[in-house]
Amino acid sequence: MSPRRVTMTDVADRAGVSRTTASLVLSGRGRELRISRSVEERVLRAAQELGYRPDIVSQSLRTGTTRTIGFVSDTVATSRLAGDMIKGALEAARERGVMLFIGETEGEPDLERGLLEAMQDRRVDGIVFASMFTRTIPVPAALTAAPAVLLNALPTEPSPLPSVVPDETEAGRAAARLLLDAGHRAGIHLVGAGPGIHDVPPGTVAGVERLTGIRDVLGQAGVEIASGRVCPDWQPEHGYAATAELLTAERPRALVCLNDRLALGAYQALDGAGLRVPDDVSVVSFDDHPIATWIRPKLTTVALPHYELGRKAVDVLFAEIDRHREGLEPDGGSHRVPMPVRLRGSVAAPAR
């Protein structure tokens, strides 16, 4: 037979006070209603001795909140890289005394719909709807029934839901500034996208925004992008092929690779041609994938702030929950999280 749950009445009896007084103390309203410090201490001591835990179900019926939020993602939960988004969200929720329910859709529409409905059936106070990589998505109809935030995603159509995404445009600017600050004014080539703003793989939000930032800073400095090579997939083999093709035509001074996996392939092609990083060719990239610290020299890159994205999403969600309670319309804005530069050893002054 399971042990009987300790009730508020048990705490009141142990402390020698009324149930109302015990309830006020345990809800944090004792000082507000001028309950003496000695009585408050007796109630708190009794609750601790008895192992009292509040009845969350009863509280939710009374307050209209469950102190729970949902986190529904495509593959974030099982991704070693983007898992930091969940860690950030978990810690932000825990600091508020809120439980986070996590579900993964694996990109299946039926599973996605079922998870969203299951979260709402459990009366979660709000939902973070997350994507493994930054992309545009159609907002599920089921997501608009309660406060919600898009994480690492932007709506394909105008939506009242706010979104939290990395500041990819500023990241592109930061990457370009690194090369300018090192003295590069010519021979800068792009691997993965470019040189035109529309020269990106289909559906690549990060590619468009990173390229926008790169072109902005180089253009303001009067520096022309020497060439760009669109890669169908940002994997090492495509970075290798694009760089090897470039090397048959000319000798680059610097490469901006659109992610670290492309940079790994570029490193291999440069090494095969007898060129050294950064003595002969500087390389800067994006994401801060673990391979950025495995290769030699270590890769200078602009990091995806997965942990900060998760925290920010929960912060924005609670702002949405407050707006909902006050009868206000959703925010609907886009919240950009800065991407920090990881300075390592792949950028140097251009070779003479």
ZADO-1210 file (C-alpha; in nm, 4 decimals, padded with zeros to 6 digits):
<atoms>
<atom x="00.0000" y="00.0000" z="00.0000" code="MET" pos="1"/>
<atom x="00.1445" y="00.3381" z="-00.1023" code="SER" pos="2"/>
<atom x="00.2047" y="00.5959" z="00.1736" code="PRO" pos="3"/>
<atom x="-00.0638" y="00.8587" z="00.2221" code="ARG" pos="4"/>
<atom x="00.0163" y="01.1993" z="00.0713" code="ARG" pos="5"/>
<atom x="00.0846" y="01.4721" z="00.3270" code="VAL" pos="6"/>
<atom x="-00.1893" y="01.7356" z="00.3105" code="THR" pos="7"/>
<atom x="-00.2126" y="02.1023" z="00.4004" code="MET" pos="8"/>
<atom x="-00.4258" y="02.0004" z="00.7016" code="THR" pos="9"/>
<atom x="-00.1413" y="01.7782" z="00.8261" code="ASP" pos="10"/>
<atom x="00.0997" y="02.0718" z="00.8083" code="VAL" pos="11"/>
<atom x="-00.1466" y="02.3014" z="00.9877" code="ALA" pos="12"/>
<atom x="-00.2011" y="02.0452" z="01.2669" code="ASP" pos="13"/>
<atom x="00.1730" y="01.9940" z="01.3143" code="ARG" pos="14"/>
<atom x="00.2352" y="02.3706" z="01.3275" code="ALA" pos="15"/>
<atom x="-00.0649" y="02.4378" z="01.5521" code="GLY" pos="16"/>
<atom x="-00.2273" y="02.6868" z="01.3113" code="VAL" pos="17"/>
<atom x="-00.5380" y="02.6971" z="01.0955" code="SER" pos="18"/>
<atom x="-00.5349" y="02.5451" z="00.7467" code="ARG" pos="19"/>
<atom x="-00.5854" y="02.8933" z="00.6013" code="THR" pos="20"/>
<atom x="-00.2765" y="03.0258" z="00.7810" code="THR" pos="21"/>
<atom x="-00.0686" y="02.7292" z="00.6616" code="ALA" pos="22"/>
<atom x="-00.1908" y="02.7830" z="00.3058" code="SER" pos="23"/>
<atom x="-00.1034" y="03.1529" z="00.3116" code="LEU" pos="24"/>
<atom x="00.2472" y="03.0853" z="00.4419" code="VAL" pos="25"/>
<atom x="00.3198" y="02.8085" z="00.1898" code="LEU" pos="26"/>
<atom x="00.1915" y="03.0194" z="-00.0986" code="SER" pos="27"/>
<atom x="00.4341" y="03.2966" z="-00.0034" code="GLY" pos="28"/>
<atom x="00.1681" y="03.5415" z="00.1129" code="ARG" pos="29"/>
<atom x="00.2356" y="03.5269" z="00.4866" code="GLY" pos="30"/>
<atom x="00.4313" y="03.8524" z="00.5087" code="ARG" pos="31"/>
<atom x="00.1831" y="04.0271" z="00.2831" code="GLU" pos="32"/>
<atom x="-00.0977" y="03.9422" z="00.5289" code="LEU" pos="33"/>
<atom x="00.1151" y="04.0179" z="00.8364" code="ARG" pos="34"/>
<atom x="00.1514" y="03.6650" z="00.9666" code="ILE" pos="35"/>
<atom x="00.4241" y="03.6738" z="01.2301" code="SER" pos="36"/>
<atom x="00.7705" y="03.5449" z="01.1548" code="ARG" pos="37"/>
<atom x="00.7480" y="03.2850" z="01.4348" code="SER" pos="38"/>
<atom x="00.4243" y="03.1397" z="01.2908" code="VAL" pos="39"/>
<atom x="00.5737" y="03.1400" z="00.9423" code="GLU" pos="40"/>
<atom x="00.8806" y="02.9521" z="01.0663" code="GLU" pos="41"/>
<atom x="00.6612" y="02.6942" z="01.2461" code="ARG" pos="42"/>
<atom x="00.4632" y="02.6262" z="00.9282" code="VAL" pos="43"/>
<atom x="00.7713" y="02.5981" z="00.7086" code="LEU" pos="44"/>
<atom x="00.9430" y="02.3686" z="00.9606" code="ARG" pos="45"/>
<atom x="00.6339" y="02.1466" z="00.9815" code="ALA" pos="46"/>
<atom x="00.6136" y="02.1246" z="00.6013" code="ALA" pos="47"/>
<atom x="00.9796" y="02.0239" z="00.5824" code="GLN" pos="48"/>
<atom x="00.9527" y="01.7653" z="00.8618" code="GLU" pos="49"/>
<atom x="00.6455" y="01.6053" z="00.7055" code="LEU" pos="50"/>
<atom x="00.7837" y="01.6150" z="00.3510" code="GLY" pos="51"/>
<atom x="00.4891" y="01.8226" z="00.2280" code="TYR" pos="52"/>
<atom x="00.4624" y="01.8829" z="-00.1456" code="ARG" pos="53"/>
<atom x="00.1951" y="02.1083" z="-00.2958" code="PRO" pos="54"/>
<atom x="-00.0846" y="01.9488" z="-00.4986" code="ASP" pos="55"/>
<atom x="-00.0020" y="02.0779" z="-00.8461" code="ILE" pos="56"/>
<atom x="-00.3319" y="01.9584" z="-00.9934" code="VAL" pos="57"/>
<atom x="-00.5330" y="02.1490" z="-00.7344" code="SER" pos="58"/>
<atom x="-00.3153" y="02.4567" z="-00.7840" code="GLN" pos="59"/>
<atom x="-00.3635" y="02.4447" z="-01.1611" code="SER" pos="60"/>
<atom x="-00.7406" y="02.4249" z="-01.1219" code="LEU" pos="61"/>
<atom x="-00.7306" y="02.7257" z="-00.8925" code="ARG" pos="62"/>
<atom x="-00.4812" y="02.9401" z="-01.0844" code="THR" pos="63"/>
<atom x="-00.5443" y="02.8283" z="-01.4436" code="GLY" pos="64"/>
<atom x="-00.1758" y="02.7370" z="-01.4903" code="THR" pos="65"/>
<atom x="00.0004" y="02.3995" z="-01.4795" code="THR" pos="66"/>
<atom x="00.3605" y="02.5246" z="-01.4382" code="ARG" pos="67"/>
<atom x="00.4524" y="02.3131" z="-01.7396" code="THR" pos="68"/>
<atom x="00.5633" y="02.4028" z="-02.0925" code="ILE" pos="69"/>
<atom x="00.6173" y="02.1885" z="-02.3998" code="GLY" pos="70"/>
<atom x="00.9235" y="02.1620" z="-02.6247" code="PHE" pos="71"/>
<atom x="00.8387" y="02.0020" z="-02.9593" code="VAL" pos="72"/>
<atom x="01.1187" y="01.9611" z="-03.2143" code="SER" pos="73"/>
<atom x="01.1999" y="01.7778" z="-03.5346" code="ASP" pos="74"/>
<atom x="01.5342" y="01.6178" z="-03.4393" code="THR" pos="75"/>
<atom x="01.6805" y="01.8560" z="-03.1804" code="VAL" pos="76"/>
<atom x="01.6293" y="01.6184" z="-02.8869" code="ALA" pos="77"/>
<atom x="01.8517" y="01.3477" z="-03.0385" code="THR" pos="78"/>
<atom x="02.1056" y="01.5798" z="-03.2006" code="SER" pos="79"/>
<atom x="02.4346" y="01.6026" z="-03.0144" code="ARG" pos="80"/>
<atom x="02.4975" y="01.9531" z="-03.1503" code="LEU" pos="81"/>
<atom x="02.1609" y="02.1224" z="-03.1119" code="ALA" pos="82"/>
<atom x="02.0936" y="01.9387" z="-02.7838" code="GLY" pos="83"/>
<atom x="02.2318" y="02.2472" z="-02.6101" code="ASP" pos="84"/>
<atom x="01.9106" y="02.4230" z="-02.7150" code="MET" pos="85"/>
<atom x="01.7195" y="02.1849" z="-02.4902" code="ILE" pos="86"/>
<atom x="01.9728" y="02.2340" z="-02.2106" code="LYS" pos="87"/>
<atom x="01.9226" y="02.6117" z="-02.2291" code="GLY" pos="88"/>
<atom x="01.5447" y="02.5731" z="-02.2322" code="ALA" pos="89"/>
<atom x="01.5530" y="02.3268" z="-01.9407" code="LEU" pos="90"/>
<atom x="01.7629" y="02.5549" z="-01.7239" code="GLU" pos="91"/>
<atom x="01.5492" y="02.8612" z="-01.8006" code="ALA" pos="92"/>
<atom x="01.2337" y="02.6621" z="-01.7161" code="ALA" pos="93"/>
<atom x="01.3840" y="02.5187" z="-01.3968" code="ARG" pos="94"/>
<atom x="01.4774" y="02.8657" z="-01.2732" code="GLU" pos="95"/>
<atom x="01.1075" y="02.9525" z="-01.2945" code="ARG" pos="96"/>
<atom x="00.9978" y="02.6357" z="-01.1151" code="GLY" pos="97"/>
<atom x="00.8454" y="02.5038" z="-01.4370" code="VAL" pos="98"/>
<atom x="00.8630" y="02.1521" z="-01.5836" code="MET" pos="99"/>
<atom x="00.9555" y="02.1054" z="-01.9503" code="LEU" pos="100"/>
<atom x="00.7861" y="01.8262" z="-02.1510" code="PHE" pos="101"/>
<atom x="00.9969" y="01.7260" z="-02.4534" code="ILE" pos="102"/>
<atom x="00.8741" y="01.5565" z="-02.7695" code="GLY" pos="103"/>
<atom x="01.0362" y="01.4858" z="-03.1071" code="GLU" pos="104"/>
<atom x="00.8469" y="01.4586" z="-03.4355" code="THR" pos="105"/>
<atom x="01.1251" y="01.3142" z="-03.6577" code="GLU" pos="106"/>
<atom x="00.9760" y="01.5347" z="-03.9294" code="GLY" pos="107"/>
<atom x="00.6547" y="01.3277" z="-03.9467" code="GLU" pos="108"/>
<atom x="00.3415" y="01.5480" z="-03.9825" code="PRO" pos="109"/>
<atom x="00.1125" y="01.2959" z="-03.8081" code="ASP" pos="110"/>
<atom x="00.3517" y="01.2585" z="-03.5168" code="LEU" pos="111"/>
<atom x="00.3899" y="01.6370" z="-03.4976" code="GLU" pos="112"/>
<atom x="00.0140" y="01.6877" z="-03.4815" code="ARG" pos="113"/>
<atom x="-00.0231" y="01.4146" z="-03.2192" code="GLY" pos="114"/>
<atom x="00.2507" y="01.5632" z="-03.0001" code="LEU" pos="115"/>
<atom x="00.1046" y="01.9127" z="-03.0148" code="LEU" pos="116"/>
<atom x="-00.2403" y="01.7802" z="-02.9270" code="GLU" pos="117"/>
<atom x="-00.0954" y="01.5724" z="-02.6416" code="ALA" pos="118"/>
<atom x="00.0800" y="01.8804" z="-02.4998" code="MET" pos="119"/>
<atom x="-00.2399" y="02.0802" z="-02.5176" code="GLN" pos="120"/>
<atom x="-00.4442" y="01.7955" z="-02.3655" code="ASP" pos="121"/>
<atom x="-00.2095" y="01.8222" z="-02.0681" code="ARG" pos="122"/>
<atom x="-00.2827" y="02.1961" z="-02.0491" code="ARG" pos="123"/>
<atom x="00.0775" y="02.3102" z="-02.0857" code="VAL" pos="124"/>
<atom x="00.1061" y="02.6856" z="-02.0361" code="ASP" pos="125"/>
<atom x="00.2884" y="02.7286" z="-02.3682" code="GLY" pos="126"/>
<atom x="00.4941" y="02.5499" z="-02.6361" code="ILE" pos="127"/>
<atom x="00.8396" y="02.6007" z="-02.7873" code="VAL" pos="128"/>
<atom x="00.8334" y="02.4645" z="-03.1438" code="PHE" pos="129"/>
<atom x="01.1943" y="02.4020" z="-03.2495" code="ALA" pos="130"/>
<atom x="01.3906" y="02.3132" z="-03.5623" code="SER" pos="131"/>
<atom x="01.7296" y="02.1458" z="-03.5840" code="MET" pos="132"/>
<atom x="01.8565" y="02.4035" z="-03.8371" code="PHE" pos="133"/>
<atom x="01.7314" y="02.7508" z="-03.9222" code="THR" pos="134"/>
<atom x="01.4578" y="02.7265" z="-04.1842" code="ARG" pos="135"/>
<atom x="01.1179" y="02.8577" z="-04.2821" code="THR" pos="136"/>
<atom x="00.8215" y="02.6441" z="-04.1810" code="ILE" pos="137"/>
<atom x="00.4431" y="02.6491" z="-04.2206" code="PRO" pos="138"/>
<atom x="00.3056" y="02.7139" z="-03.8717" code="VAL" pos="139"/>
<atom x="00.0927" y="02.4135" z="-03.7629" code="PRO" pos="140"/>
<atom x="-00.2671" y="02.5131" z="-03.6990" code="ALA" pos="141"/>
<atom x="-00.2592" y="02.3274" z="-03.3662" code="ALA" pos="142"/>
<atom x="00.0199" y="02.5568" z="-03.2477" code="LEU" pos="143"/>
<atom x="-00.1961" y="02.8671" z="-03.2383" code="THR" pos="144"/>
<atom x="-00.4354" y="02.7382" z="-02.9693" code="ALA" pos="145"/>
<atom x="-00.2085" y="02.8540" z="-02.6829" code="ALA" pos="146"/>
<atom x="00.0997" y="03.0764" z="-02.6342" code="PRO" pos="147"/>
<atom x="00.3850" y="02.9491" z="-02.8495" code="ALA" pos="148"/>
<atom x="00.7284" y="03.0452" z="-02.9834" code="VAL" pos="149"/>
<atom x="00.9147" y="02.9285" z="-03.2934" code="LEU" pos="150"/>
<atom x="01.2762" y="02.8355" z="-03.2162" code="LEU" pos="151"/>
<atom x="01.5374" y="02.8306" z="-03.4930" code="ASN" pos="152"/>
<atom x="01.2559" y="02.8731" z="-03.7444" code="ALA" pos="153"/>
<atom x="01.0722" y="03.1496" z="-03.9273" code="LEU" pos="154"/>
<atom x="00.7131" y="03.1276" z="-04.0560" code="PRO" pos="155"/>
<atom x="00.6667" y="03.0871" z="-04.4313" code="THR" pos="156"/>
<atom x="00.3551" y="03.3054" z="-04.4100" code="GLU" pos="157"/>
<atom x="00.2833" y="03.6038" z="-04.1799" code="PRO" pos="158"/>
<atom x="00.2152" y="03.4688" z="-03.8316" code="SER" pos="159"/>
<atom x="00.1335" y="03.6157" z="-03.4902" code="PRO" pos="160"/>
<atom x="00.3862" y="03.3822" z="-03.3279" code="LEU" pos="161"/>
<atom x="00.7256" y="03.5244" z="-03.2247" code="PRO" pos="162"/>
<atom x="01.0410" y="03.3498" z="-03.3421" code="SER" pos="163"/>
<atom x="01.3868" y="03.3111" z="-03.1894" code="VAL" pos="164"/>
<atom x="01.6707" y="03.2641" z="-03.4384" code="VAL" pos="165"/>
<atom x="02.0483" y="03.3154" z="-03.4587" code="PRO" pos="166"/>
<atom x="02.1598" y="03.6523" z="-03.5947" code="ASP" pos="167"/>
<atom x="02.3060" y="03.5025" z="-03.9126" code="GLU" pos="168"/>
<atom x="02.3340" y="03.8346" z="-04.0963" code="THR" pos="169"/>
<atom x="02.5510" y="03.9857" z="-03.8236" code="GLU" pos="170"/>
<atom x="02.7508" y="03.6614" z="-03.8193" code="ALA" pos="171"/>
<atom x="02.8273" y="03.7119" z="-04.1884" code="GLY" pos="172"/>
<atom x="02.9387" y="04.0657" z="-04.1139" code="ARG" pos="173"/>
<atom x="03.1638" y="03.9400" z="-03.8322" code="ALA" pos="174"/>
<atom x="03.3288" y="03.6820" z="-04.0597" code="ALA" pos="175"/>
<atom x="03.4004" y="03.9448" z="-04.3254" code="ALA" pos="176"/>
<atom x="03.5396" y="04.1880" z="-04.0661" code="ARG" pos="177"/>
<atom x="03.7835" y="03.9209" z="-03.9463" code="LEU" pos="178"/>
<atom x="03.9395" y="03.9077" z="-04.2927" code="LEU" pos="179"/>
<atom x="03.9405" y="04.2844" z="-04.3375" code="LEU" pos="180"/>
<atom x="04.0994" y="04.3338" z="-03.9954" code="ASP" pos="181"/>
<atom x="04.3716" y="04.0852" z="-04.0925" code="ALA" pos="182"/>
<atom x="04.4496" y="04.2976" z="-04.4000" code="GLY" pos="183"/>
<atom x="04.2716" y="04.1022" z="-04.6756" code="HIS" pos="184"/>
<atom x="04.1536" y="04.3219" z="-04.9630" code="ARG" pos="185"/>
<atom x="04.1649" y="04.0810" z="-05.2599" code="ALA" pos="186"/>
<atom x="04.1429" y="03.7133" z="-05.3418" code="GLY" pos="187"/>
<atom x="03.8506" y="03.6430" z="-05.1033" code="ILE" pos="188"/>
<atom x="03.6439" y="03.3454" z="-05.2248" code="HIS" pos="189"/>
<atom x="03.3258" y="03.1869" z="-05.0892" code="LEU" pos="190"/>
<atom x="03.2732" y="02.8128" z="-05.0486" code="VAL" pos="191"/>
<atom x="02.9138" y="02.6903" z="-05.0219" code="GLY" pos="192"/>
<atom x="02.7271" y="02.9894" z="-05.1677" code="ALA" pos="193"/>
<atom x="02.7661" y="03.3148" z="-05.3580" code="GLY" pos="194"/>
<atom x="02.8834" y="03.5356" z="-05.5004" code="PRO" pos="195"/>
<atom x="02.5311" y="03.6644" z="-05.5755" code="GLY" pos="196"/>
<atom x="02.2728" y="03.6996" z="-05.2998" code="ILE" pos="197"/>
<atom x="02.0535" y="03.4326" z="-05.4617" code="HIS" pos="198"/>
<atom x="02.3377" y="03.1868" z="-05.5186" code="ASP" pos="199"/>
<atom x="02.2475" y="02.9560" z="-05.2295" code="VAL" pos="200"/>
<atom x="02.1159" y="02.6003" z="-05.1942" code="PRO" pos="201"/>
<atom x="01.7334" y="02.5834" z="-05.1888" code="PRO" pos="202"/>
<atom x="01.5702" y="02.6544" z="-04.8521" code="GLY" pos="203"/>
<atom x="01.8914" y="02.7733" z="-04.6865" code="THR" pos="204"/>
<atom x="01.7941" y="03.0611" z="-04.4574" code="VAL" pos="205"/>
<atom x="02.1401" y="03.0673" z="-04.2980" code="ALA" pos="206"/>
<atom x="02.3040" y="03.0806" z="-04.6416" code="GLY" pos="207"/>
<atom x="02.1044" y="03.3848" z="-04.7534" code="VAL" pos="208"/>
<atom x="02.1571" y="03.5745" z="-04.4288" code="GLU" pos="209"/>
<atom x="02.5275" y="03.4906" z="-04.3889" code="ARG" pos="210"/>
<atom x="02.5873" y="03.5893" z="-04.7504" code="LEU" pos="211"/>
<atom x="02.3960" y="03.9145" z="-04.6958" code="THR" pos="212"/>
<atom x="02.6225" y="04.0081" z="-04.4036" code="GLY" pos="213"/>
<atom x="02.9417" y="03.9144" z="-04.5889" code="ILE" pos="214"/>
<atom x="02.8462" y="04.1155" z="-04.8977" code="ARG" pos="215"/>
<atom x="02.7397" y="04.4120" z="-04.6824" code="ASP" pos="216"/>
<atom x="03.0729" y="04.4504" z="-04.5004" code="VAL" pos="217"/>
<atom x="03.2965" y="04.3744" z="-04.7995" code="LEU" pos="218"/>
<atom x="03.0897" y="04.6061" z="-05.0187" code="GLY" pos="219"/>
<atom x="03.1193" y="04.8933" z="-04.7710" code="GLN" pos="220"/>
<atom x="03.4971" y="04.8405" z="-04.7684" code="ALA" pos="221"/>
<atom x="03.5113" y="04.8452" z="-05.1485" code="GLY" pos="222"/>
<atom x="03.6297" y="04.4825" z="-05.1579" code="VAL" pos="223"/>
<atom x="03.4959" y="04.2583" z="-05.4324" code="GLU" pos="224"/>
<atom x="03.4197" y="03.8921" z="-05.3715" code="ILE" pos="225"/>
<atom x="03.6531" y="03.7115" z="-05.6106" code="ALA" pos="226"/>
<atom x="03.4225" y="03.4105" z="-05.6602" code="SER" pos="227"/>
<atom x="03.1657" y="03.1914" z="-05.4947" code="GLY" pos="228"/>
<atom x="03.0790" y="02.8267" z="-05.5388" code="ARG" pos="229"/>
<atom x="02.7361" y="02.6937" z="-05.4501" code="VAL" pos="230"/>
<atom x="02.7474" y="02.3520" z="-05.2861" code="CYS" pos="231"/>
<atom x="02.4320" y="02.1346" z="-05.3006" code="PRO" pos="232"/>
<atom x="02.4980" y="02.0094" z="-04.9481" code="ASP" pos="233"/>
<atom x="02.7250" y="02.1661" z="-04.6895" code="TRP" pos="234"/>
<atom x="02.9319" y="01.8529" z="-04.6226" code="GLN" pos="235"/>
<atom x="03.3120" y="01.8034" z="-04.6330" code="PRO" pos="236"/>
<atom x="03.3167" y="01.6306" z="-04.9714" code="GLU" pos="237"/>
<atom x="03.1452" y="01.9295" z="-05.1327" code="HIS" pos="238"/>
<atom x="03.3822" y="02.1722" z="-04.9628" code="GLY" pos="239"/>
<atom x="03.6724" y="01.9675" z="-05.0939" code="TYR" pos="240"/>
<atom x="03.5364" y="01.9560" z="-05.4496" code="ALA" pos="241"/>
<atom x="03.4578" y="02.3295" z="-05.4583" code="ALA" pos="242"/>
<atom x="03.8014" y="02.4264" z="-05.3255" code="THR" pos="243"/>
<atom x="03.9839" y="02.1841" z="-05.5557" code="ALA" pos="244"/>
<atom x="03.7971" y="02.3323" z="-05.8523" code="GLU" pos="245"/>
<atom x="03.8892" y="02.6836" z="-05.7383" code="LEU" pos="246"/>
<atom x="04.2575" y="02.5889" z="-05.7111" code="LEU" pos="247"/>
<atom x="04.2677" y="02.4783" z="-06.0745" code="THR" pos="248"/>
<atom x="04.1759" y="02.8331" z="-06.1757" code="ALA" pos="249"/>
<atom x="04.3582" y="03.0582" z="-05.9292" code="GLU" pos="250"/>
<atom x="04.5328" y="03.0895" z="-05.5953" code="ARG" pos="251"/>
<atom x="04.2989" y="03.2275" z="-05.3249" code="PRO" pos="252"/>
<atom x="04.4178" y="03.4512" z="-05.0429" code="ARG" pos="253"/>
<atom x="04.1209" y="03.3765" z="-04.8153" code="ALA" pos="254"/>
<atom x="03.8185" y="03.1468" z="-04.8024" code="LEU" pos="255"/>
<atom x="03.4873" y="03.2122" z="-04.6308" code="VAL" pos="256"/>
<atom x="03.3269" y="02.8717" z="-04.5885" code="CYS" pos="257"/>
<atom x="02.9541" y="02.8786" z="-04.5160" code="LEU" pos="258"/>
<atom x="02.9927" y="02.6158" z="-04.2421" code="ASN" pos="259"/>
<atom x="03.2617" y="02.4178" z="-04.0641" code="ASP" pos="260"/>
<atom x="03.2014" y="02.0925" z="-04.2525" code="ARG" pos="261"/>
<atom x="03.2718" y="02.2712" z="-04.5789" code="LEU" pos="262"/>
<atom x="03.5834" y="02.4184" z="-04.4179" code="ALA" pos="263"/>
<atom x="03.7074" y="02.0694" z="-04.3306" code="LEU" pos="264"/>
<atom x="03.6885" y="01.9746" z="-04.6985" code="GLY" pos="265"/>
<atom x="03.8565" y="02.3018" z="-04.7955" code="ALA" pos="266"/>
<atom x="04.1431" y="02.2282" z="-04.5547" code="TYR" pos="267"/>
<atom x="04.1964" y="01.8914" z="-04.7231" code="GLN" pos="268"/>
<atom x="04.1985" y="02.0426" z="-05.0729" code="ALA" pos="269"/>
<atom x="04.4438" y="02.3151" z="-04.9686" code="LEU" pos="270"/>
<atom x="04.6704" y="02.0588" z="-04.8057" code="ASP" pos="271"/>
<atom x="04.6598" y="01.8443" z="-05.1183" code="GLY" pos="272"/>
<atom x="04.7756" y="02.1451" z="-05.3199" code="ALA" pos="273"/>
<atom x="05.0645" y="02.2119" z="-05.0807" code="GLY" pos="274"/>
<atom x="04.9064" y="02.5270" z="-04.9348" code="LEU" pos="275"/>
<atom x="04.9162" y="02.6010" z="-04.5628" code="ARG" pos="276"/>
<atom x="04.6446" y="02.7531" z="-04.3434" code="VAL" pos="277"/>
<atom x="04.6771" y="03.0410" z="-04.2548" code="PRO" pos="278"/>
<atom x="05.0267" y="03.1139" z="-04.3954" code="ASP" pos="279"/>
<atom x="04.9148" y="03.0796" z="-04.7573" code="ASP" pos="280"/>
<atom x="04.5351" y="03.0929" z="-04.7289" code="VAL" pos="281"/>
<atom x="04.3182" y="03.2225" z="-04.4433" code="SER" pos="282"/>
<atom x="03.9959" y="03.0347" z="-04.3691" code="VAL" pos="283"/>
<atom x="03.6961" y="03.1550" z="-04.1676" code="VAL" pos="284"/>
<atom x="03.3725" y="02.9670" z="-04.1195" code="SER" pos="285"/>
<atom x="03.0453" y="02.9322" z="-03.9245" code="PHE" pos="286"/>
<atom x="02.8736" y="02.7071" z="-03.6653" code="ASP" pos="287"/>
<atom x="03.1552" y="02.6074" z="-03.4236" code="ASP" pos="288"/>
<atom x="03.1018" y="02.2387" z="-03.4930" code="HIS" pos="289"/>
<atom x="03.3346" y="02.0169" z="-03.2841" code="PRO" pos="290"/>
<atom x="03.5495" y="01.9599" z="-03.5929" code="ILE" pos="291"/>
<atom x="03.6529" y="02.3264" z="-03.5697" code="ALA" pos="292"/>
<atom x="03.8769" y="02.2354" z="-03.2760" code="THR" pos="293"/>
<atom x="03.9829" y="01.8947" z="-03.4094" code="TRP" pos="294"/>
<atom x="04.1508" y="02.0140" z="-03.7300" code="ILE" pos="295"/>
<atom x="04.4901" y="02.1859" z="-03.7366" code="ARG" pos="296"/>
<atom x="04.5261" y="02.4722" z="-03.7244" code="PRO" pos="297"/>
<atom x="04.2073" y="02.5123" z="-03.5243" code="LYS" pos="298"/>
<atom x="03.9372" y="02.6855" z="-03.7241" code="LEU" pos="299"/>
<atom x="03.8261" y="03.0431" z="-03.6605" code="THR" pos="300"/>
<atom x="03.4472" y="03.0320" z="-03.6808" code="THR" pos="301"/>
<atom x="03.1302" y="03.2192" z="-03.5842" code="VAL" pos="302"/>
<atom x="02.9408" y="02.9997" z="-03.3402" code="ALA" pos="303"/>
<atom x="02.5766" y="02.8983" z="-03.3381" code="LEU" pos="304"/>
<atom x="02.4546" y="02.9916" z="-02.9860" code="PRO" pos="305"/>
<atom x="02.2425" y="02.6805" z="-02.9248" code="HIS" pos="306"/>
<atom x="02.2285" y="02.7146" z="-02.5460" code="TYR" pos="307"/>
<atom x="02.1412" y="03.0849" z="-02.5598" code="GLU" pos="308"/>
<atom x="01.8741" y="03.0154" z="-02.8232" code="LEU" pos="309"/>
<atom x="01.7029" y="02.7673" z="-02.5889" code="GLY" pos="310"/>
<atom x="01.7098" y="03.0089" z="-02.2965" code="ARG" pos="311"/>
<atom x="01.5847" y="03.2979" z="-02.5071" code="LYS" pos="312"/>
<atom x="01.2970" y="03.0898" z="-02.6413" code="ALA" pos="313"/>
<atom x="01.1717" y="03.0186" z="-02.2893" code="VAL" pos="314"/>
<atom x="01.2107" y="03.3863" z="-02.1931" code="ASP" pos="315"/>
<atom x="01.0046" y="03.4912" z="-02.4954" code="VAL" pos="316"/>
<atom x="00.7485" y="03.2177" z="-02.4287" code="LEU" pos="317"/>
<atom x="00.6857" y="03.3418" z="-02.0746" code="PHE" pos="318"/>
<atom x="00.6450" y="03.6944" z="-02.2074" code="ALA" pos="319"/>
<atom x="00.3845" y="03.5505" z="-02.4463" code="GLU" pos="320"/>
<atom x="00.2110" y="03.3688" z="-02.1598" code="ILE" pos="321"/>
<atom x="00.1893" y="03.6971" z="-01.9686" code="ASP" pos="322"/>
<atom x="00.0508" y="03.8749" z="-02.2749" code="ARG" pos="323"/>
<atom x="-00.2089" y="03.5993" z="-02.3190" code="HIS" pos="324"/>
<atom x="-00.3244" y="03.6337" z="-01.9580" code="ARG" pos="325"/>
<atom x="-00.3570" y="04.0086" z="-02.0005" code="GLU" pos="326"/>
<atom x="-00.5656" y="03.9643" z="-02.3144" code="GLY" pos="327"/>
<atom x="-00.2999" y="04.1146" z="-02.5438" code="LEU" pos="328"/>
<atom x="-00.2158" y="04.0031" z="-02.8970" code="GLU" pos="329"/>
<atom x="00.0965" y="03.7867" z="-02.9504" code="PRO" pos="330"/>
<atom x="00.4296" y="03.9598" z="-03.0092" code="ASP" pos="331"/>
<atom x="00.4824" y="03.8232" z="-03.3617" code="GLY" pos="332"/>
<atom x="00.8368" y="03.9627" z="-03.3788" code="GLY" pos="333"/>
<atom x="01.1683" y="03.7993" z="-03.4619" code="SER" pos="334"/>
<atom x="01.4233" y="03.7837" z="-03.1789" code="HIS" pos="335"/>
<atom x="01.7838" y="03.7570" z="-03.3008" code="ARG" pos="336"/>
<atom x="02.0438" y="03.5950" z="-03.0757" code="VAL" pos="337"/>
<atom x="02.4080" y="03.7064" z="-03.1287" code="PRO" pos="338"/>
<atom x="02.6558" y="03.4542" z="-03.2713" code="MET" pos="339"/>
<atom x="02.9966" y="03.4869" z="-03.1001" code="PRO" pos="340"/>
<atom x="03.3268" y="03.4703" z="-03.2885" code="VAL" pos="341"/>
<atom x="03.5642" y="03.1891" z="-03.1881" code="ARG" pos="342"/>
<atom x="03.9121" y="03.3211" z="-03.2682" code="LEU" pos="343"/>
<atom x="04.1543" y="03.0363" z="-03.3311" code="ARG" pos="344"/>
<atom x="04.4398" y="02.9878" z="-03.5735" code="GLY" pos="345"/>
<atom x="04.3076" y="02.9907" z="-03.9309" code="SER" pos="346"/>
<atom x="04.3208" y="03.3638" z="-04.0156" code="VAL" pos="347"/>
<atom x="04.6366" y="03.5677" z="-04.0714" code="ALA" pos="348"/>
<atom x="04.7602" y="03.8594" z="-04.2802" code="ALA" pos="349"/>
<atom x="04.7699" y="03.7821" z="-04.6544" code="PRO" pos="350"/>
<atom x="05.0851" y="03.6183" z="-04.7789" code="ALA" pos="351"/>
<atom x="05.3206" y="03.8471" z="-04.9714" code="ARG" pos="352"/>
</atoms>
